[in-house]
């Protein structure tokens, strides 16, 4: 991406600091004074690598450009100075690893996304795409693309292609991408066909990934069912083995040994009159157990 020499743009090298608060500006500077601050901020950014001071200078100059100063200045001069200040401030924030604050920081000077200069929007899209978070700039870029005033700008076609390749397609917003390509007069017929082919390829890949996901989910469900059935078969074999072992023993001896063991453990007195109902229930219980075991065996 190209930058004006007045912005002294440098590659985004990483992140080294924190954003500090600035004092409110009480005096409105003229565009000439703001240009001087712009040069100072660019010098701090490129030469001295003092990103915090560069950001502070950009904020001082940006907030001082009042509406009166903009009205008295030559056409476009103050707007270009303001845009260049934002470019330097964006790079300073990125160098300090505060790139997530770039969009909100820029919008405090332009209020609405539709008023962003093309150069500022381009830098924001490239920055968030490079950091693999294009979704953060999706709403802002889409609003800018839909504005009728922006559609007549010479930079619109390049920004539309950038928005398509760096934001819409990576996010899978294929319907919005197709609407942008078909409804925009900025694309030539050849460019429109190439863009539609890219959207179609992305849609096919999306369907393929969806079908693969459904197939994997089905295989996982079948594997879980197979494991559950195997567990049930194992439990059934263990139960049959236990029943066969118990039936193979003399039932009366097993019953007597169990009863004696239980009496020894709980110290139960079978001669007590109060124990008679309990012994009857216990005998009935063993009778039921025997019938259940024999019926299972047969």
C-alpha positions in Angstrom: 0.0 0.0 0.0 1.4 3.4 -0.9 1.6 6.3 1.4 2.2 10.1 0.9 5.6 11.4 1.9 3.9 13.8 4.3 2.8 10.8 6.4 6.2 9.2 6.4 4.5 5.8 6.5 6.7 2.9 7.7 6.1 -0.9 7.8 4.2 -2.2 10.8 7.0 -3.7 12.8 5.2 -4.9 16.0 4.3 -3.6 19.3 6.2 -2.0 22.1 4.1 0.3 24.3 0.8 1.5 25.7 -1.5 4.3 24.7 -1.5 7.2 27.3 -4.3 9.7 27.9 -3.8 13.2 26.4 -4.8 16.5 27.8 -7.8 18.2 26.1 -6.9 20.9 23.6 -8.4 24.2 24.3 -7.0 26.2 21.4 -7.9 25.6 17.7 -4.9 25.4 15.5 -4.7 26.5 11.9 -4.2 24.0 9.2 -0.6 25.3 8.8 0.1 24.6 12.5 -1.5 21.2 12.2 0.7 20.5 9.2 3.7 21.4 11.4 2.5 19.0 14.0 2.1 16.3 11.3 5.7 16.6 10.3 6.7 16.4 13.9 4.7 13.3 14.5 6.1 11.7 11.3 9.6 12.5 12.5 8.9 11.0 15.9 7.5 7.8 14.3 10.2 7.2 11.7 13.4 8.8 13.0 13.1 8.6 16.8 10.8 5.6 17.0 9.0 7.3 19.8 5.6 5.9 19.0 3.9 7.2 22.1 5.0 10.8 21.4 4.0 10.4 17.8 0.5 9.3 18.8 0.2 12.2 21.3 1.2 14.7 18.7 -1.4 13.3 16.2 -4.1 13.6 18.8 -3.1 17.2 19.7 -3.3 18.2 16.0 -6.4 16.2 15.2 -8.5 17.5 18.0 -7.4 21.1 17.3 -8.7 21.2 13.7 -12.0 22.9 14.4 -14.8 23.4 11.9 -13.9 27.1 11.7 -10.3 26.2 10.7 -11.5 23.8 8.2 -13.8 26.4 6.6 -11.1 29.0 6.4 -8.5 26.7 4.8 -8.1 26.0 1.1 -10.3 23.2 -0.2 -9.0 19.8 0.7 -6.0 21.0 2.6 -7.2 20.4 6.2 -8.9 17.2 5.1 -5.6 15.8 3.8 -3.8 16.9 6.9 -6.4 15.2 9.1 -6.2 12.0 7.0 -2.4 12.0 7.2 -2.5 12.5 10.9 -4.8 9.4 11.2 -2.4 7.4 9.1 0.6 8.2 11.3 -1.6 7.6 14.4 -2.7 4.2 13.1 0.9 3.1 12.5 1.9 4.4 16.0 -0.9 2.4 17.6 0.1 -0.7 15.6 3.8 -0.4 16.7 2.6 -0.3 20.3 0.5 -3.4 19.9 -2.7 -1.4 20.3 -4.0 -2.3 16.9 -7.4 -3.4 18.3 -8.0 0.3 19.2 -7.3 1.6 15.7 -10.9 1.6 14.4 -12.4 3.3 17.4 -9.5 5.8 17.5 -10.1 6.7 13.9 -13.9 7.0 14.2 -13.5 9.6 17.0 -12.3 12.0 14.3 -14.8 11.0 11.6 -17.8 9.9 13.7 -19.4 7.7 10.9 -17.7 5.0 8.8 -19.0 6.5 5.5 -16.8 9.6 6.1 -13.5 7.7 6.4 -11.0 8.7 3.7 -10.1 5.9 1.3 -6.5 5.8 2.5 -7.5 5.4 6.1 -10.0 2.6 5.3 -7.5 0.8 3.2 -5.0 0.9 6.0 -7.5 -0.4 8.5 -8.6 -3.3 6.3 -5.0 -4.3 5.6 -4.1 -4.1 9.3 -7.0 -6.1 10.6 -6.6 -8.6 7.8 -2.9 -9.0 8.6 -3.8 -9.7 12.2 -6.3 -12.3 11.1 -9.4 -10.4 12.5 -11.1 -9.1 9.4 -14.5 -9.4 11.1 -13.7 -6.3 13.2 -13.7 -4.1 10.1 -16.6 -5.9 8.2 -19.4 -3.5 9.3 -17.4 -0.4 8.8 -16.1 -1.4 5.3 -19.6 -2.5 4.2 -21.2 0.7 5.3 -18.5 2.7 3.4 -19.1 0.6 0.3 -22.8 1.2 0.3 -22.6 5.0 0.5 -23.5 6.6 -2.8 -21.0 9.4 -2.4 -18.1 6.9 -2.0 -19.1 4.9 -5.0 -18.1 7.8 -7.3 -14.6 8.0 -5.9 -11.7 6.9 -8.1 -10.4 4.7 -5.2 -13.7 2.8 -4.9 -12.9 -0.1 -7.2 -9.5 -0.8 -5.6 -11.1 -0.7 -2.1 -14.0 -2.9 -3.3 -11.6 -5.5 -4.5 -9.6 -5.3 -1.3 -12.8 -5.6 0.8 -13.8 -8.6 -1.3 -10.5 -10.5 -1.1 -9.5 -9.6 2.5 -12.8 -9.4 4.4 -15.8 -10.9 2.7 -14.3 -14.1 1.2 -12.2 -15.0 4.3 -15.3 -14.6 6.5 -17.5 -16.6 4.2 -19.9 -13.7 3.5 -20.6 -15.0 0.0 -24.0 -13.4 -0.5 -22.8 -10.0 0.4 -19.7 -10.5 -1.8 -21.9 -11.4 -4.8 -24.2 -8.4 -4.1 -21.2 -6.1 -4.1 -19.8 -7.5 -7.3 -23.1 -7.5 -9.2 -24.5 -4.2 -7.9 -21.3 -2.1 -8.3 -20.6 -0.3 -11.6 -16.9 0.1 -10.6 -16.0 -3.4 -11.8 -15.4 -4.1 -15.5 -17.0 -7.1 -17.1 -13.8 -9.1 -16.9 -13.2 -8.2 -13.3 -16.8 -9.1 -12.4 -16.5 -12.5 -14.0 -13.3 -13.2 -12.2 -14.8 -12.1 -8.9 -17.9 -14.3 -9.5 -15.7 -17.3 -10.2 -13.8 -16.7 -7.0 -17.1 -16.5 -5.1 -18.4 -19.7 -6.7 -15.2 -21.6 -5.8 -15.5 -20.4 -2.2 -19.2 -21.5 -2.1 -18.2 -25.0 -3.4 -15.5 -25.2 -0.8 -17.9 -24.2 1.9 -20.4 -26.9 0.8 -17.6 -29.5 0.7 -16.4 -28.6 4.2 -20.0 -28.7 5.4 -20.6 -32.2 3.9 -17.3 -33.4 5.4 -18.3 -32.1 8.8 -21.7 -33.9 8.6 -20.0 -37.2 7.5 -17.5 -37.0 10.4 -20.3 -36.4 12.8 -22.2 -39.4 11.5 -19.1 -41.6 11.8 -18.6 -40.4 15.3 -22.2 -41.3 16.2 -21.9 -44.7 14.6 -18.7 -45.3 16.5 -20.4 -44.4 19.8 -23.3 -46.7 19.1 -21.0 -49.6 18.2 -19.0 -49.1 21.4 -22.3 -49.0 23.4 -23.5 -52.2 21.9 -20.2 -53.9 22.5 -20.4 -52.8 26.2 -23.9 -54.3 26.4 -22.8 -57.6 24.9 -19.9 -57.8 27.4 -22.2 -57.1 30.3 -24.6 -59.7 29.1 -21.8 -62.3 28.8 -20.6 -61.4 32.3 -24.2 -61.8 33.7 -24.7 -65.1 32.0 -21.4 -66.3 33.4 -22.3 -65.2 36.9 -25.7 -66.9 36.7 -24.3 -70.1 35.4 -21.7 -70.2 38.2 -24.3 -69.6 40.9 -26.7 -72.2 39.5 -23.9 -74.8 39.2 -23.4 -74.6 43.0 -25.8 -76.5 45.3 -28.5 -73.9 45.9 -29.3 -75.0 49.5 -25.7 -75.0 50.6 -25.2 -71.5 49.1 -28.4 -70.3 50.8 -27.4 -71.8 54.1 -23.8 -70.4 53.9 -25.1 -66.9 53.0 -27.7 -67.0 55.9 -25.1 -68.1 58.4 -22.6 -65.5 57.3 -25.2 -62.8 57.5 -26.2 -63.9 61.0 -22.6 -63.8 62.1 -22.1 -60.3 60.7 -25.2 -58.6 62.1 -25.5 -60.8 65.2 -29.1 -61.6 64.5 -31.0 -63.8 67.0 -33.3 -66.2 65.0 -34.9 -67.6 68.1 -36.4 -64.2 69.0 -40.2 -64.0 68.3 -39.8 -60.7 66.6 -37.4 -62.3 64.0 -40.1 -64.6 62.6 -41.6 -62.1 60.1 -38.2 -61.1 58.9 -37.1 -64.8 58.4 -40.3 -65.5 56.4 -39.6 -62.5 54.1 -36.0 -63.6 53.7 -37.0 -67.1 52.7 -39.5 -65.7 50.2 -36.8 -63.5 48.8 -34.4 -66.4 48.2 -37.3 -68.3 46.6 -37.8 -65.5 44.1 -34.0 -65.4 43.4 -34.0 -69.1 42.7 -36.9 -69.0 40.3 -35.4 -66.1 38.4 -32.0 -67.9 38.1 -33.6 -71.1 36.9 -35.9 -69.3 34.4 -32.9 -67.5 33.0 -30.9 -70.7 32.6 -33.8 -72.5 30.9 
